[in-house]
Amino acid sequence: MGEGFTPLEVVELDGHQALLKIDYLFPSGSYKDRGATVLISKIYEMGIERVVEDSSGNAGCAIAAYCAKGRIECEIYVPAHTSKGKLTQIEAYGAILKKVEGSREKTAEAALAAASNTYYASHCWNPFFFHGTKTFAYEVWEQLNWKAPDTLVLPIGHGTLFLGVYIGFKELKEAGFIKKIPKLVGIQSASCAPLYQAFQEGTEEVPPIEKKETLAEGIAIAKPVRGKQILKAVHATGGEILTVHEEEIGLAMKGMGRKGHFIEPTSAATIAGLRKYLSKKGRRETVVSTLTGSGLKSIGKMV
């Protein structure tokens, strides 16, 4: 649907410069279209006519959109508290919407049960999705005149973009096009930060946490299914994981609005983390981050 090659825009934050990939310009309004277009194209190629997916919102919108394009029936399981804008969007594509009371984890359990007899078009389990999100790395490399940035600051929930970017730059390095994989810096909400806790404790195991409510619903994942892989990617690139608080998310959302970008809270959490990283970086470096989702998706949760 014309997806890909989103703009790479220079932004100044607190006197520091960074580059932002404007991925809310994708057809369904978020970067999740990168994964959905590859995954659903493969499903279409295999002749599968019905799929199930679980999501906190954006992935469900993306899967539903591409299923509509491919005339594939889909059921999207979402937490009942998901932003109304995303629920409306999912239904607009003709998907069957299943609201699940309780946590994001209970939603995943319901989808897994449904997937016992239906193809599971999961954005966090299905490998084809990650081989769509890796195009972020390819595009950044091309837009920087065939060079890799020094650092990427990206959101982490289930890690679909984070791991996709790692895969993309790893492939570029293995092909001899770049010498080094960029440092990967992950951002989590302080209200739901299991990977940050694991990183601080220096463990490969993601510890159980007490999840609190956060504006950044897209990264509010208490039990990331690829937690070990995410932590390995962080350590392999000399990266780190940072957290941001609700007040910082709100300030980042308003600040980006003043720069002409209406973004959802999850995207604002990334910008809050980017500001935090830029304030402490010790040398001149090329830093790339992203605006992952449109603010039109979460109007009811805006602060």
C-alpha positions in Angstrom: 0.0 0.0 0.0 2.8 2.4 -0.7 4.6 1.8 2.6 8.2 2.5 3.3 11.0 5.0 2.9 9.6 7.4 5.5 11.3 10.8 6.0 14.4 11.1 8.2 14.1 14.6 9.8 16.6 16.6 11.8 15.2 17.7 15.2 16.7 19.8 17.9 16.0 18.8 21.5 17.4 20.8 24.4 20.3 22.0 22.2 21.1 18.6 20.9 20.5 17.3 17.3 19.1 14.0 16.4 17.4 12.4 13.4 13.8 11.1 13.5 12.3 8.5 11.2 8.7 9.7 10.7 7.0 6.3 10.8 3.6 7.5 11.8 3.2 8.3 8.1 2.6 4.6 7.2 -0.9 3.7 5.8 -2.3 2.6 9.2 -0.5 5.3 11.2 2.3 3.4 12.8 5.6 1.6 12.0 3.8 -1.8 12.5 2.9 -1.7 8.8 6.6 -2.6 8.1 6.0 -6.0 9.7 2.4 -6.4 8.6 3.1 -6.0 4.9 5.7 -8.8 4.9 3.8 -11.1 7.2 0.4 -10.8 5.5 2.0 -11.0 2.0 3.5 -14.3 3.1 0.2 -15.5 4.5 -1.5 -14.5 1.2 1.2 -16.4 -0.7 0.5 -19.5 1.3 -3.2 -19.4 0.6 -4.3 -18.9 4.2 -7.7 -17.4 4.4 -8.1 -16.6 8.2 -5.8 -15.4 10.9 -5.8 -14.4 14.6 -3.7 -11.7 16.3 -3.4 -10.1 19.7 -2.3 -6.5 20.2 -2.3 -3.4 22.4 -3.6 -1.5 19.3 -1.2 -0.6 16.6 -0.2 -4.1 15.5 -3.9 -5.0 15.4 -4.6 -2.0 13.2 -1.7 -2.9 10.8 -2.6 -6.6 10.6 -6.3 -5.8 10.0 -5.5 -3.2 7.3 -3.3 -5.6 5.3 -5.7 -8.5 5.8 -8.4 -6.2 4.3 -6.2 -5.6 1.3 -5.5 -9.3 0.9 -9.2 -10.3 1.6 -8.1 -12.4 4.5 -10.5 -12.8 7.4 -8.9 -11.8 10.8 -9.8 -11.7 14.5 -7.9 -9.1 16.6 -7.8 -9.6 20.4 -7.2 -6.5 22.4 -7.3 -5.4 26.0 -10.6 -3.9 26.8 -8.9 -0.6 27.9 -7.2 -0.1 24.5 -7.6 3.4 23.1 -11.0 3.9 21.4 -9.4 5.3 18.3 -7.5 2.1 17.7 -10.5 -0.1 18.2 -12.5 2.0 15.8 -9.7 1.7 13.2 -9.5 -2.1 13.6 -13.2 -2.4 13.0 -13.1 0.0 10.0 -10.9 -2.5 8.2 -13.6 -5.2 8.7 -11.8 -7.2 11.3 -13.6 -9.1 14.1 -12.7 -7.3 17.3 -12.4 -9.3 20.5 -12.1 -7.3 23.7 -10.5 -9.0 26.7 -10.9 -7.8 30.2 -7.7 -7.7 32.2 -4.1 -7.4 31.4 -2.2 -7.4 28.0 -0.9 -10.9 29.0 -4.5 -12.2 29.4 -5.2 -10.9 25.9 -2.2 -12.9 24.6 -3.5 -16.0 26.3 -6.9 -15.6 24.7 -5.3 -15.2 21.3 -3.1 -18.3 21.8 -6.2 -20.3 22.6 -7.9 -19.1 19.4 -4.7 -19.9 17.5 -5.0 -23.6 18.3 -7.0 -24.0 15.1 -6.3 -20.7 13.2 -3.0 -19.3 11.8 -1.4 -17.0 14.4 -0.4 -13.7 12.6 1.5 -12.6 15.7 3.7 -9.5 15.6 5.9 -10.7 18.4 6.1 -14.5 17.7 6.0 -14.7 13.9 9.5 -14.3 12.4 8.1 -12.8 9.1 7.0 -9.7 11.0 10.6 -9.0 12.2 11.9 -9.3 8.6 9.5 -6.5 7.8 10.6 -4.2 10.6 14.2 -4.7 9.7 13.6 -2.4 6.7 13.9 0.5 9.1 17.6 -0.3 9.2 18.0 -0.6 5.5 16.2 2.8 4.9 18.3 4.6 7.6 21.5 3.2 6.0 20.4 4.4 2.6 19.2 7.8 3.8 22.6 8.4 5.6 24.4 7.9 2.2 25.1 4.2 2.9 26.4 4.7 6.4 25.2 3.4 9.7 24.4 5.9 12.6 26.4 5.6 15.8 23.3 5.1 18.0 19.6 4.2 17.7 17.1 5.1 20.4 14.0 3.0 20.1 11.0 1.9 22.1 10.8 -1.6 23.7 7.6 -3.4 24.5 7.8 -6.8 22.8 10.8 -5.5 20.8 9.3 -5.8 17.3 11.1 -2.7 16.0 14.1 -3.0 18.3 14.9 -6.6 17.2 14.0 -5.9 13.6 16.6 -3.0 13.5 19.2 -5.3 15.1 18.5 -7.9 12.4 18.7 -5.4 9.6 22.0 -3.8 10.7 23.5 -7.3 11.5 22.7 -8.4 8.0 24.3 -5.2 6.6 27.4 -5.9 8.6 27.6 -9.6 7.6 27.2 -8.5 3.9 30.2 -6.1 4.4 28.3 -2.9 3.9 29.0 -1.5 7.4 31.8 -2.1 9.8 29.8 -2.0 13.1 26.2 -2.5 14.3 25.0 0.8 15.9 24.6 1.0 19.6 21.0 0.2 20.5 19.3 2.1 23.3 15.9 0.9 24.4 13.2 3.0 26.1 10.6 1.7 28.5 8.0 3.4 30.7 9.0 3.4 34.3 5.5 2.1 35.1 6.3 -1.2 33.1 10.0 -1.8 32.8 10.9 -5.5 33.1 13.7 -5.2 30.6 15.2 -2.2 32.3 15.2 -4.1 35.6 16.9 -7.1 34.0 19.5 -4.8 32.4 20.2 -3.1 35.7 20.5 -6.4 37.5 22.8 -7.8 34.8 20.6 -10.9 34.2 19.5 -12.7 31.1 16.2 -13.6 32.7 13.4 -11.0 32.7 12.1 -10.7 36.2 8.4 -10.6 37.2 7.2 -7.0 37.8 4.2 -5.2 39.2 2.8 -3.4 36.2 1.3 0.0 36.7 -0.9 2.1 34.4 1.0 4.1 31.8 0.0 6.5 29.0 2.5 4.5 26.8 0.1 1.5 26.2 2.1 0.3 23.2 5.2 -0.6 25.3 3.3 -1.7 28.5 4.4 -5.3 28.2 5.2 -7.0 31.5 6.3 -10.3 30.0 8.1 -9.7 26.6 8.2 -13.0 24.8 11.6 -12.2 23.2 13.1 -10.7 26.4 16.3 -12.7 26.2 16.9 -11.8 22.6 16.3 -8.1 23.3 18.8 -8.1 26.2 21.4 -9.9 24.0 21.0 -7.3 21.3 21.5 -4.5 23.9 24.7 -6.1 25.2 26.0 -7.1 21.8 25.9 -3.5 20.6 27.2 -1.9 23.9 23.7 -0.3 24.3 21.6 0.4 27.3 17.9 0.6 28.5 16.4 3.8 29.9 13.1 4.5 31.5 10.8 7.6 31.4 8.1 8.7 33.8 4.5 9.8 33.0 5.3 13.5 33.4 8.2 13.2 30.9 6.0 11.4 28.4 3.4 14.2 28.6 6.0 16.9 28.2 7.5 15.1 25.2 4.1 14.8 23.5 3.4 18.5 23.9 6.9 19.4 22.9 6.7 17.5 19.6 3.3 19.1 19.0 5.0 22.4 19.0 7.4 21.1 16.4 4.5 20.1 14.1 4.2 16.4 15.1 1.0 15.0 16.6 2.1 11.7 18.2 0.6 9.1 20.5 1.9 8.7 24.0 3.9 5.6 23.3 5.8 7.5 20.6 6.3 10.4 23.1 7.9 8.0 25.5 10.6 7.3 23.0 11.2 11.1 22.5 11.4 11.5 26.3 14.0 8.7 26.4 15.8 10.3 23.4 16.0 13.6 25.4 17.4 11.7 28.3 20.0 10.0 26.2 21.1 13.1 24.4 21.6 15.0 27.6 24.2 12.6 28.8 26.0 11.4 25.6 29.7 12.3 25.9 30.8 12.8 22.4 29.6 13.9 19.0 27.6 11.1 17.4 24.9 10.5 14.9 21.7 9.5 16.8 18.6 8.2 15.1 15.2 7.7 16.7 11.6 7.6 15.5 8.1 8.8 15.8 6.3 5.4 15.8 2.6 6.3 15.9 0.1 9.0 15.1 -1.6 11.0 17.9 -5.0 10.4 16.1 -4.9 6.9 17.5 -5.0 7.9 21.2 -7.0 11.1 21.4 -8.9 9.8 24.4 -5.7 9.3 26.4 -4.0 12.6 25.6 -2.8 14.7 28.6 
